[in-house]
């Protein structure tokens, strides 16, 4: 699979995790990450798994250490604030760590391809 297809797959996954659904009557979007995070005790722990998967894929694609560190920080912020009841759930809807991380990854590879030409 080529890099562009990998990025599209990760963007699709991030969309499902962070913004797949819309709250009726509003423009507020949320995803499976927000829904899973509502499960008391284990929800926030489970939501780390797909975030980690995105980081592993980014590493395999050849993302720089700086980009991986920024992505890891986003995932950590999402997790730490996410464990706070109610506040964490609201934060998760707005922060969208997975979409941020895939955007960082895409921007990294776009910059990389521009400097290579």
N, CA, C and O atoms as a Tinker XYZ file with bonds, in Angstrom:
   468  protein
     1  N      0.852000   -1.180000    0.000000    73     2
     2  CA     0.000000    0.000000    0.000000    64     1     3
     3  C      0.899000    1.244000    0.000000    63     2     4     5
     4  O      1.890000    1.286000    0.728000    81     3
     5  N      0.565000    2.238000   -0.797000    73     3     6
     6  CA     1.404000    3.432000   -0.854000    64     5     7
     7  C      1.070000    4.393000    0.296000    63     6     8     9
     8  O      0.071000    4.236000    0.998000    81     7
     9  N      1.928000    5.371000    0.456000    73     7    10
    10  CA     1.796000    6.311000    1.572000    64     9    11
    11  C      0.469000    7.075000    1.520000    63    10    12    13
    12  O     -0.179000    7.268000    2.549000    81    11
    13  N      0.067000    7.509000    0.320000    73    11    14
    14  CA    -1.180000    8.270000    0.192000    64    13    15
    15  C     -2.381000    7.435000    0.642000    63    14    16    17
    16  O     -3.270000    7.939000    1.328000    81    15
    17  N     -2.402000    6.180000    0.260000    73    15    18
    18  CA    -3.503000    5.300000    0.674000    64    17    19
    19  C     -3.483000    5.089000    2.188000    63    18    20    21
    20  O     -4.531000    5.067000    2.833000    81    19
    21  N     -2.290000    4.935000    2.742000    73    19    22
    22  CA    -2.146000    4.791000    4.199000    64    21    23
    23  C     -2.705000    6.029000    4.907000    63    22    24    25
    24  O     -3.431000    5.912000    5.895000    81    23
    25  N     -2.362000    7.214000    4.393000    73    23    26
    26  CA    -2.859000    8.445000    5.003000    64    25    27
    27  C     -4.375000    8.546000    4.897000    63    26    28    29
    28  O     -5.037000    8.958000    5.849000    81    27
    29  N     -4.929000    8.174000    3.747000    73    27    30
    30  CA    -6.392000    8.199000    3.596000    64    29    31
    31  C     -7.052000    7.229000    4.581000    63    30    32    33
    32  O     -8.084000    7.548000    5.173000    81    31
    33  N     -6.458000    6.053000    4.754000    73    31    34
    34  CA    -6.994000    5.085000    5.719000    64    33    35
    35  C     -6.959000    5.651000    7.139000    63    34    36    37
    36  O     -7.918000    5.505000    7.897000    81    35
    37  N     -5.849000    6.296000    7.490000    73    35    38
    38  CA    -5.734000    6.891000    8.821000    64    37    39
    39  C     -6.707000    8.052000    8.994000    63    38    40    41
    40  O     -7.269000    8.228000   10.075000    81    39
    41  N     -6.913000    8.845000    7.947000    73    39    42
    42  CA    -7.897000    9.935000    8.018000    64    41    43
    43  C     -9.302000    9.378000    8.216000    63    42    44    45
    44  O    -10.101000    9.947000    8.960000    81    43
    45  N     -9.597000    8.283000    7.558000    73    43    46
    46  CA   -10.907000    7.655000    7.728000    64    45    47
    47  C    -11.082000    7.156000    9.163000    63    46    48    49
    48  O    -12.120000    7.382000    9.784000    81    47
    49  N    -10.067000    6.484000    9.677000    73    47    50
    50  CA   -10.118000    5.997000   11.058000    64    49    51
    51  C    -10.292000    7.169000   12.024000    63    50    52    53
    52  O    -11.130000    7.115000   12.923000    81    51
    53  N     -9.506000    8.217000   11.839000    73    51    54
    54  CA    -9.600000    9.390000   12.723000    64    53    55
    55  C    -10.987000   10.023000   12.641000    63    54    56    57
    56  O    -11.513000   10.495000   13.648000    81    55
    57  N    -11.574000   10.034000   11.459000    73    55    58
    58  CA   -12.932000   10.566000   11.305000    64    57    59
    59  C    -13.931000    9.765000   12.112000    63    58    60    61
    60  O    -14.782000   10.332000   12.798000    81    59
    61  N    -13.831000    8.447000   12.033000    73    59    62
    62  CA   -14.724000    7.590000   12.827000    64    61    63
    63  C    -14.506000    7.817000   14.321000    63    62    64    65
    64  O    -15.464000    7.824000   15.095000    81    63
    65  N    -13.274000    8.000000   14.721000    73    63    66
    66  CA   -12.965000    8.161000   16.143000    64    65    67
    67  C    -13.373000    9.527000   16.688000    63    66    68    69
    68  O    -13.790000    9.634000   17.842000    81    67
    69  N    -13.255000   10.574000   15.864000    73    67    70
    70  CA   -13.414000   11.929000   16.389000    64    69    71
    71  C    -14.622000   12.715000   15.884000    63    70    72    73
    72  O    -15.077000   13.632000   16.569000    81    71
    73  N    -15.153000   12.386000   14.710000    73    71    74
    74  CA   -16.186000   13.285000   14.182000    64    73    75
    75  C    -17.196000   12.606000   13.249000    63    74    76    77
    76  O    -17.774000   13.273000   12.391000    81    75
    77  N    -17.412000   11.336000   13.395000    73    75    78
    78  CA   -18.286000   10.594000   12.482000    64    77    79
    79  C    -19.761000   10.972000   12.630000    63    78    80    81
    80  O    -20.499000   10.981000   11.645000    81    79
    81  N    -20.186000   11.277000   13.834000    73    79    82
    82  CA   -21.599000   11.517000   14.115000    64    81    83
    83  C    -21.848000   12.986000   14.424000    63    82    84    85
    84  O    -20.954000   13.700000   14.879000    81    83
    85  N    -23.073000   13.425000   14.169000    73    83    86
    86  CA   -23.457000   14.801000   14.470000    64    85    87
    87  C    -24.621000   14.773000   15.454000    63    86    88    89
    88  O    -25.582000   14.022000   15.291000    81    87
    89  N    -24.506000   15.611000   16.479000    73    87    90
    90  CA   -25.594000   15.736000   17.440000    64    89    91
    91  C    -26.767000   16.404000   16.723000    63    90    92    93
    92  O    -26.616000   17.498000   16.180000    81    91
    93  N    -27.928000   15.761000   16.719000    73    91    94
    94  CA   -29.082000   16.303000   15.990000    64    93    95
    95  C    -29.402000   17.741000   16.395000    63    94    96    97
    96  O    -29.404000   18.093000   17.575000    81    95
    97  N    -29.670000   18.551000   15.386000    73    95    98
    98  CA   -30.039000   19.936000   15.621000    64    97    99
    99  C    -28.870000   20.869000   15.884000    63    98   100   101
   100  O    -29.065000   22.055000   16.151000    81    99
   101  N    -27.646000   20.333000   15.809000    73    99   102
   102  CA   -26.462000   21.162000   16.060000    64   101   103
   103  C    -25.408000   20.853000   14.999000    63   102   104   105
   104  O    -25.590000   19.974000   14.157000    81   103
   105  N    -24.321000   21.583000   15.060000    73   103   106
   106  CA   -23.156000   21.283000   14.226000    64   105   107
   107  C    -22.080000   20.566000   15.031000    63   106   108   109
   108  O    -20.947000   20.429000   14.570000    81   107
   109  N    -22.424000   20.112000   16.220000    73   107   110
   110  CA   -21.461000   19.423000   17.093000    64   109   111
   111  C    -21.246000   18.004000   16.588000    63   110   112   113
   112  O    -22.186000   17.222000   16.447000    81   111
   113  N    -19.987000   17.698000   16.320000    73   111   114
   114  CA   -19.639000   16.365000   15.817000    64   113   115
   115  C    -18.851000   15.617000   16.888000    63   114   116   117
   116  O    -18.104000   16.217000   17.661000    81   115
   117  N    -19.027000   14.314000   16.921000    73   115   118
   118  CA   -18.315000   13.464000   17.868000    64   117   119
   119  C    -18.114000   12.109000   17.207000    63   118   120   121
   120  O    -18.709000   11.813000   16.171000    81   119
   121  N    -17.275000   11.302000   17.815000    73   119   122
   122  CA   -16.980000   10.007000   17.223000    64   121   123
   123  C    -16.981000    8.893000   18.248000    63   122   124   125
   124  O    -17.386000    9.069000   19.397000    81   123
   125  N    -16.516000    7.744000   17.795000    73   123   126
   126  CA   -16.491000    6.562000   18.656000    64   125   127
   127  C    -15.627000    6.770000   19.894000    63   126   128   129
   128  O    -15.920000    6.213000   20.952000    81   127
   129  N    -14.575000    7.560000   19.776000    73   127   130
   130  CA   -13.704000    7.847000   20.917000    64   129   131
   131  C    -14.501000    8.491000   22.047000    63   130   132   133
   132  O    -14.318000    8.148000   23.215000    81   131
   133  N    -15.382000    9.420000   21.702000    73   131   134
   134  CA   -16.212000   10.074000   22.721000    64   133   135
   135  C    -17.213000    9.102000   23.331000    63   134   136   137
   136  O    -17.473000    9.137000   24.533000    81   135
   137  N    -17.765000    8.242000   22.500000    73   135   138
   138  CA   -18.751000    7.268000   22.988000    64   137   139
   139  C    -18.079000    6.251000   23.904000    63   138   140   141
   140  O    -18.590000    5.952000   24.984000    81   139
   141  N    -16.943000    5.724000   23.480000    73   139   142
   142  CA   -16.207000    4.740000   24.297000    64   141   143
   143  C    -15.776000    5.378000   25.611000    63   142   144   145
   144  O    -15.800000    4.727000   26.655000    81   143
   145  N    -15.379000    6.659000   25.563000    73   143   146
   146  CA   -14.931000    7.360000   26.758000    64   145   147
   147  C    -16.004000    7.503000   27.829000    63   146   148   149
   148  O    -15.691000    7.766000   28.990000    81   147
   149  N    -17.258000    7.334000   27.449000    73   147   150
   150  CA   -18.352000    7.437000   28.414000    64   149   151
   151  C    -18.470000    6.208000   29.313000    63   150   152   153
   152  O    -19.112000    6.270000   30.362000    81   151
   153  N    -17.858000    5.091000   28.914000    73   151   154
   154  CA   -17.932000    3.863000   29.710000    64   153   155
   155  C    -17.078000    4.047000   30.963000    63   154   156   157
   156  O    -15.858000    4.187000   30.868000    81   155
   157  N    -17.713000    4.047000   32.135000    73   155   158
   158  CA   -16.974000    4.297000   33.377000    64   157   159
   159  C    -15.856000    3.267000   33.609000    63   158   160   161
   160  O    -16.034000    2.065000   33.414000    81   159
   161  N    -14.719000    3.784000   34.028000    73   159   162
   162  CA   -13.618000    2.918000   34.423000    64   161   163
   163  C    -12.712000    2.456000   33.298000    63   162   164   165
   164  O    -11.490000    2.518000   33.440000    81   163
   165  N    -13.264000    1.997000   32.186000    73   163   166
   166  CA   -12.418000    1.439000   31.133000    64   165   167
   167  C    -12.466000    2.206000   29.812000    63   166   168   169
   168  O    -11.609000    2.003000   28.951000    81   167
   169  N    -13.433000    3.064000   29.645000    73   167   170
   170  CA   -13.623000    3.748000   28.368000    64   169   171
   171  C    -12.414000    4.533000   27.914000    63   170   172   173
   172  O    -11.980000    4.403000   26.770000    81   171
   173  N    -11.866000    5.349000   28.802000    73   171   174
   174  CA   -10.723000    6.169000   28.414000    64   173   175
   175  C     -9.484000    5.317000   28.165000    63   174   176   177
   176  O     -8.669000    5.639000   27.300000    81   175
   177  N     -9.342000    4.250000   28.908000    73   175   178
   178  CA    -8.223000    3.332000   28.668000    64   177   179
   179  C     -8.329000    2.658000   27.316000    63   178   180   181
   180  O     -7.327000    2.481000   26.624000    81   179
   181  N     -9.546000    2.279000   26.935000    73   179   182
   182  CA    -9.750000    1.642000   25.639000    64   181   183
   183  C     -9.530000    2.616000   24.484000    63   182   184   185
   184  O     -9.089000    2.213000   23.407000    81   183
   185  N     -9.830000    3.873000   24.698000    73   183   186
   186  CA    -9.687000    4.847000   23.617000    64   185   187
   187  C     -8.222000    5.128000   23.281000    63   186   188   189
   188  O     -7.929000    5.713000   22.239000    81   187
   189  N     -7.309000    4.719000   24.148000    73   187   190
   190  CA    -5.879000    4.884000   23.882000    64   189   191
   191  C     -5.421000    3.921000   22.779000    63   190   192   193
   192  O     -4.462000    4.208000   22.063000    81   191
   193  N     -6.095000    2.799000   22.647000    73   191   194
   194  CA    -5.666000    1.771000   21.688000    64   193   195
   195  C     -5.654000    2.295000   20.253000    63   194   196   197
   196  O     -4.624000    2.177000   19.589000    81   195
   197  N     -6.754000    2.870000   19.737000    73   195   198
   198  CA    -6.675000    3.367000   18.365000    64   197   199
   199  C     -5.704000    4.546000   18.213000    63   198   200   201
   200  O     -5.100000    4.707000   17.152000    81   199
   201  N     -5.549000    5.358000   19.239000    73   199   202
   202  CA    -4.576000    6.453000   19.176000    64   201   203
   203  C     -3.160000    5.889000   19.054000    63   202   204   205
   204  O     -2.336000    6.399000   18.295000    81   203
   205  N     -2.901000    4.841000   19.804000    73   203   206
   206  CA    -1.604000    4.170000   19.716000    64   205   207
   207  C     -1.386000    3.540000   18.354000    63   206   208   209
   208  O     -0.277000    3.562000   17.820000    81   207
   209  N     -2.443000    2.979000   17.795000    73   207   210
   210  CA    -2.369000    2.377000   16.465000    64   209   211
   211  C     -1.969000    3.424000   15.421000    63   210   212   213
   212  O     -1.140000    3.151000   14.553000    81   211
   213  N     -2.553000    4.613000   15.506000    73   211   214
   214  CA    -2.209000    5.691000   14.576000    64   213   215
   215  C     -0.737000    6.069000   14.737000    63   214   216   217
   216  O     -0.047000    6.309000   13.747000    81   215
   217  N     -0.258000    6.123000   15.969000    73   215   218
   218  CA     1.158000    6.432000   16.210000    64   217   219
   219  C      2.079000    5.363000   15.632000    63   218   220   221
   220  O      3.108000    5.685000   15.038000    81   219
   221  N      1.719000    4.107000   15.800000    73   219   222
   222  CA     2.531000    3.013000   15.253000    64   221   223
   223  C      2.577000    3.097000   13.730000    63   222   224   225
   224  O      3.639000    2.947000   13.125000    81   223
   225  N      1.430000    3.335000   13.119000    73   223   226
   226  CA     1.391000    3.461000   11.650000    64   225   227
   227  C      2.237000    4.651000   11.193000    63   226   228   229
   228  O      2.940000    4.563000   10.186000    81   227
   229  N      2.168000    5.764000   11.932000    73   227   230
   230  CA     2.968000    6.944000   11.584000    64   229   231
   231  C      4.459000    6.609000   11.637000    63   230   232   233
   232  O      5.224000    7.009000   10.760000    81   231
   233  N      4.858000    5.883000   12.658000    73   231   234
   234  CA     6.260000    5.462000   12.785000    64   233   235
   235  C      6.664000    4.587000   11.604000    63   234   236   237
   236  O      7.729000    4.783000   11.018000    81   235
   237  N      5.825000    3.632000   11.258000    73   235   238
   238  CA     6.122000    2.734000   10.139000    64   237   239
   239  C      6.188000    3.469000    8.812000    63   238   240   241
   240  O      6.924000    3.067000    7.911000    81   239
   241  N      5.417000    4.550000    8.690000    73   239   242
   242  CA     5.445000    5.349000    7.466000    64   241   243
   243  C      6.694000    6.224000    7.379000    63   242   244   245
   244  O      7.008000    6.770000    6.322000    81   243
   245  N      7.400000    6.351000    8.498000    73   243   246
   246  CA     8.638000    7.114000    8.490000    64   245   247
   247  C      8.522000    8.535000    9.008000    63   246   248   249
   248  O      9.329000    9.393000    8.651000    81   247
   249  N      7.532000    8.794000    9.841000    73   247   250
   250  CA     7.384000   10.132000   10.420000    64   249   251
   251  C      8.604000   10.460000   11.272000    63   250   252   253
   252  O      9.210000    9.580000   11.883000    81   251
   253  N      8.946000   11.731000   11.298000    73   251   254
   254  CA    10.100000   12.162000   12.088000    64   253   255
   255  C      9.823000   12.001000   13.580000    63   254   256   257
   256  O      8.673000   11.887000   14.005000    81   255
   257  N     10.883000   11.993000   14.355000    73   255   258
   258  CA    10.742000   11.890000   15.811000    64   257   259
   259  C      9.975000   13.089000   16.374000    63   258   260   261
   260  O      9.216000   12.954000   17.333000    81   259
   261  N     10.179000   14.250000   15.772000    73   259   262
   262  CA     9.478000   15.455000   16.226000    64   261   263
   263  C      7.977000   15.313000   16.014000    63   262   264   265
   264  O      7.190000   15.625000   16.907000    81   263
   265  N      7.580000   14.844000   14.839000    73   263   266
   266  CA     6.153000   14.661000   14.546000    64   265   267
   267  C      5.570000   13.596000   15.460000    63   266   268   269
   268  O      4.474000   13.767000   15.993000    81   267
   269  N      6.294000   12.501000   15.644000    73   267   270
   270  CA     5.809000   11.440000   16.539000    64   269   271
   271  C      5.664000   11.948000   17.969000    63   270   272   273
   272  O      4.721000   11.578000   18.669000    81   271
   273  N      6.595000   12.796000   18.403000    73   271   274
   274  CA     6.506000   13.359000   19.764000    64   273   275
   275  C      5.278000   14.258000   19.897000    63   274   276   277
   276  O      4.573000   14.201000   20.904000    81   275
   277  N      5.020000   15.083000   18.885000    73   275   278
   278  CA     3.839000   15.950000   18.924000    64   277   279
   279  C      2.554000   15.120000   18.910000    63   278   280   281
   280  O      1.598000   15.432000   19.620000    81   279
   281  N      2.542000   14.078000   18.108000    73   279   282
   282  CA     1.379000   13.195000   18.061000    64   281   283
   283  C      1.180000   12.507000   19.411000    63   282   284   285
   284  O      0.057000   12.403000   19.906000    81   283
   285  N      2.273000   12.043000   19.994000    73   283   286
   286  CA     2.191000   11.400000   21.312000    64   285   287
   287  C      1.684000   12.355000   22.374000    63   286   288   289
   288  O      0.908000   11.967000   23.247000    81   287
   289  N      2.123000   13.610000   22.302000    73   287   290
   290  CA     1.662000   14.619000   23.260000    64   289   291
   291  C      0.160000   14.858000   23.104000    63   290   292   293
   292  O     -0.558000   14.967000   24.098000    81   291
   293  N     -0.316000   14.939000   21.862000    73   291   294
   294  CA    -1.759000   15.099000   21.638000    64   293   295
   295  C     -2.540000   13.935000   22.238000    63   294   296   297
   296  O     -3.561000   14.138000   22.894000    81   295
   297  N     -2.058000   12.722000   22.013000    73   295   298
   298  CA    -2.735000   11.537000   22.552000    64   297   299
   299  C     -2.709000   11.550000   24.080000    63   298   300   301
   300  O     -3.694000   11.191000   24.726000    81   299
   301  N     -1.577000   11.966000   24.653000    73   299   302
   302  CA    -1.455000   12.024000   26.111000    64   301   303
   303  C     -2.408000   13.071000   26.698000    63   302   304   305
   304  O     -3.082000   12.807000   27.694000    81   303
   305  N     -2.463000   14.246000   26.088000    73   303   306
   306  CA    -3.382000   15.296000   26.550000    64   305   307
   307  C     -4.816000   14.786000   26.493000    63   306   308   309
   308  O     -5.584000   14.958000   27.439000    81   307
   309  N     -5.171000   14.157000   25.378000    73   307   310
   310  CA    -6.520000   13.610000   25.205000    64   309   311
   311  C     -6.839000   12.598000   26.297000    63   310   312   313
   312  O     -7.946000   12.593000   26.835000    81   311
   313  N     -5.881000   11.747000   26.624000    73   311   314
   314  CA    -6.108000   10.731000   27.656000    64   313   315
   315  C     -6.217000   11.354000   29.043000    63   314   316   317
   316  O     -7.158000   11.067000   29.783000    81   315
   317  N     -5.258000   12.206000   29.394000    73   315   318
   318  CA    -5.207000   12.763000   30.753000    64   317   319
   319  C     -6.451000   13.600000   31.051000    63   318   320   321
   320  O     -7.060000   13.448000   32.109000    81   319
   321  N     -6.824000   14.469000   30.138000    73   319   322
   322  CA    -8.013000   15.294000   30.373000    64   321   323
   323  C     -9.271000   14.445000   30.208000    63   322   324   325
   324  O    -10.285000   14.695000   30.860000    81   323
   325  N     -9.200000   13.442000   29.337000    73   323   326
   326  CA   -10.351000   12.580000   29.096000    64   325   327
   327  C    -10.811000   11.788000   30.303000    63   326   328   329
   328  O    -11.983000   11.419000   30.382000    81   327
   329  N     -9.920000   11.517000   31.244000    73   327   330
   330  CA   -10.320000   10.737000   32.415000    64   329   331
   331  C    -11.125000   11.551000   33.423000    63   330   332   333
   332  O    -11.736000   10.982000   34.328000    81   331
   333  N    -11.134000   12.866000   33.277000    73   331   334
   334  CA   -11.925000   13.718000   34.174000    64   333   335
   335  C    -13.394000   13.602000   33.758000    63   334   336   337
   336  O    -13.742000   13.954000   32.631000    81   335
   337  N    -14.252000   13.117000   34.646000    73   335   338
   338  CA   -15.661000   12.953000   34.284000    64   337   339
   339  C    -16.291000   14.251000   33.768000    63   338   340   341
   340  O    -16.002000   15.331000   34.285000    81   339
   341  N    -17.109000   14.149000   32.798000    73   339   342
   342  CA   -17.866000   15.205000   32.130000    64   341   343
   343  C    -16.945000   16.200000   31.406000    63   342   344   345
   344  O    -17.069000   16.381000   30.194000    81   343
   345  N    -16.036000   16.836000   32.128000    73   343   346
   346  CA   -15.120000   17.796000   31.513000    64   345   347
   347  C    -14.299000   17.105000   30.427000    63   346   348   349
   348  O    -14.124000   17.644000   29.335000    81   347
   349  N    -13.805000   15.929000   30.731000    73   347   350
   350  CA   -13.005000   15.179000   29.766000    64   349   351
   351  C    -13.799000   14.797000   28.537000    63   350   352   353
   352  O    -13.281000   14.834000   27.421000    81   351
   353  N    -15.042000   14.432000   28.731000    73   351   354
   354  CA   -15.893000   14.060000   27.591000    64   353   355
   355  C    -16.158000   15.265000   26.695000    63   354   356   357
   356  O    -16.141000   15.142000   25.471000    81   355
   357  N    -16.401000   16.418000   27.293000    73   355   358
   358  CA   -16.616000   17.638000   26.510000    64   357   359
   359  C    -15.331000   18.056000   25.790000    63   358   360   361
   360  O    -15.365000   18.477000   24.634000    81   359
   361  N    -14.211000   17.936000   26.483000    73   359   362
   362  CA   -12.917000   18.264000   25.888000    64   361   363
   363  C    -12.644000   17.378000   24.674000    63   362   364   365
   364  O    -12.170000   17.849000   23.640000    81   363
   365  N    -12.945000   16.110000   24.813000    73   363   366
   366  CA   -12.693000   15.145000   23.750000    64   365   367
   367  C    -13.441000   15.512000   22.468000    63   366   368   369
   368  O    -12.907000   15.350000   21.371000    81   367
   369  N    -14.654000   15.998000   22.602000    73   367   370
   370  CA   -15.453000   16.391000   21.438000    64   369   371
   371  C    -14.782000   17.545000   20.692000    63   370   372   373
   372  O    -14.816000   17.584000   19.462000    81   371
   373  N    -14.181000   18.473000   21.413000    73   371   374
   374  CA   -13.558000   19.628000   20.780000    64   373   375
   375  C    -12.111000   19.441000   20.365000    63   374   376   377
   376  O    -11.674000   20.029000   19.376000    81   375
   377  N    -11.365000   18.640000   21.096000    73   375   378
   378  CA    -9.924000   18.523000   20.851000    64   377   379
   379  C     -9.602000   17.652000   19.633000    63   378   380   381
   380  O     -8.728000   18.004000   18.840000    81   379
   381  N    -10.278000   16.549000   19.478000    73   379   382
   382  CA   -10.121000   15.652000   18.322000    64   381   383
   383  C     -8.664000   15.289000   18.064000    63   382   384   385
   384  O     -8.113000   15.589000   17.005000    81   383
   385  N     -8.059000   14.650000   19.034000    73   383   386
   386  CA    -6.635000   14.316000   18.968000    64   385   387
   387  C     -6.269000   13.465000   17.764000    63   386   388   389
   388  O     -5.213000   13.671000   17.165000    81   387
   389  N     -7.110000   12.523000   17.400000    73   387   390
   390  CA    -6.770000   11.637000   16.292000    64   389   391
   391  C     -6.753000   12.391000   14.961000    63   390   392   393
   392  O     -5.866000   12.177000   14.134000    81   391
   393  N     -7.711000   13.252000   14.762000    73   391   394
   394  CA    -7.735000   14.063000   13.533000    64   393   395
   395  C     -6.543000   15.025000   13.515000    63   394   396   397
   396  O     -5.938000   15.251000   12.467000    81   395
   397  N     -6.213000   15.584000   14.668000    73   395   398
   398  CA    -5.037000   16.458000   14.760000    64   397   399
   399  C     -3.780000   15.687000   14.368000    63   398   400   401
   400  O     -2.936000   16.183000   13.622000    81   399
   401  N     -3.672000   14.466000   14.886000    73   399   402
   402  CA    -2.471000   13.684000   14.644000    64   401   403
   403  C     -2.318000   13.302000   13.181000    63   402   404   405
   404  O     -1.217000   13.365000   12.633000    81   403
   405  N     -3.399000   12.912000   12.553000    73   403   406
   406  CA    -3.312000   12.557000   11.138000    64   405   407
   407  C     -3.016000   13.802000   10.298000    63   406   408   409
   408  O     -2.298000   13.718000    9.302000    81   407
   409  N     -3.560000   14.949000   10.689000    73   407   410
   410  CA    -3.255000   16.201000    9.982000    64   409   411
   411  C     -1.776000   16.555000   10.129000    63   410   412   413
   412  O     -1.146000   17.001000    9.170000    81   411
   413  N     -1.223000   16.361000   11.320000    73   411   414
   414  CA     0.215000   16.582000   11.527000    64   413   415
   415  C      1.030000   15.664000   10.617000    63   414   416   417
   416  O      2.002000   16.091000    9.994000    81   415
   417  N      0.624000   14.421000   10.552000    73   415   418
   418  CA     1.329000   13.434000    9.737000    64   417   419
   419  C      1.275000   13.813000    8.258000    63   418   420   421
   420  O      2.297000   13.789000    7.571000    81   419
   421  N      0.098000   14.157000    7.775000    73   419   422
   422  CA    -0.043000   14.550000    6.360000    64   421   423
   423  C      0.805000   15.791000    6.069000    63   422   424   425
   424  O      1.511000   15.831000    5.061000    81   423
   425  N      0.744000   16.791000    6.932000    73   423   426
   426  CA     1.524000   18.016000    6.731000    64   425   427
   427  C      3.021000   17.707000    6.704000    63   426   428   429
   428  O      3.762000   18.290000    5.913000    81   427
   429  N      3.461000   16.802000    7.558000    73   427   430
   430  CA     4.869000   16.403000    7.594000    64   429   431
   431  C      5.300000   15.825000    6.249000    63   430   432   433
   432  O      6.338000   16.207000    5.708000    81   431
   433  N      4.508000   14.910000    5.716000    73   431   434
   434  CA     4.883000   14.283000    4.454000    64   433   435
   435  C      4.750000   15.242000    3.274000    63   434   436   437
   436  O      5.496000   15.125000    2.302000    81   435
   437  N      3.820000   16.182000    3.341000    73   435   438
   438  CA     3.712000   17.188000    2.283000    64   437   439
   439  C      4.942000   18.095000    2.297000    63   438   440   441
   440  O      5.486000   18.419000    1.241000    81   439
   441  N      5.380000   18.503000    3.487000    73   439   442
   442  CA     6.611000   19.328000    3.580000    64   441   443
   443  C      7.801000   18.535000    3.080000    63   442   444   445
   444  O      8.649000   19.058000    2.357000    81   443
   445  N      7.860000   17.280000    3.465000    73   443   446
   446  CA     8.963000   16.413000    3.068000    64   445   447
   447  C      9.030000   16.258000    1.542000    63   446   448   449
   448  O     10.114000   16.292000    0.961000    81   447
   449  N      7.886000   16.089000    0.905000    73   447   450
   450  CA     7.888000   15.917000   -0.551000    64   449   451
   451  C      8.246000   17.220000   -1.267000    63   450   452   453
   452  O      8.841000   17.178000   -2.343000    81   451
   453  N      7.900000   18.368000   -0.697000    73   451   454
   454  CA     8.257000   19.652000   -1.313000    64   453   455
   455  C      9.741000   19.906000   -1.243000    63   454   456   457
   456  O     10.321000   20.454000   -2.180000    81   455
   457  N     10.374000   19.512000   -0.138000    73   455   458
   458  CA    11.816000   19.736000   -0.009000    64   457   459
   459  C     12.608000   18.729000   -0.840000    63   458   460   461
   460  O     13.768000   18.979000   -1.168000    81   459
   461  N     11.997000   17.595000   -1.185000    73   459   462
   462  CA    12.685000   16.571000   -1.981000    64   461   463
   463  C     12.711000   16.936000   -3.465000    63   462   464   465
   464  O     13.523000   16.404000   -4.222000    81   463
   465  N     11.831000   17.835000   -3.879000    73   463   466
   466  CA    11.784000   18.180000   -5.310000    64   465   467
   467  C     12.585000   19.392000   -5.654000    63   466   468
   468  O     12.632000   19.791000   -6.817000    81   467
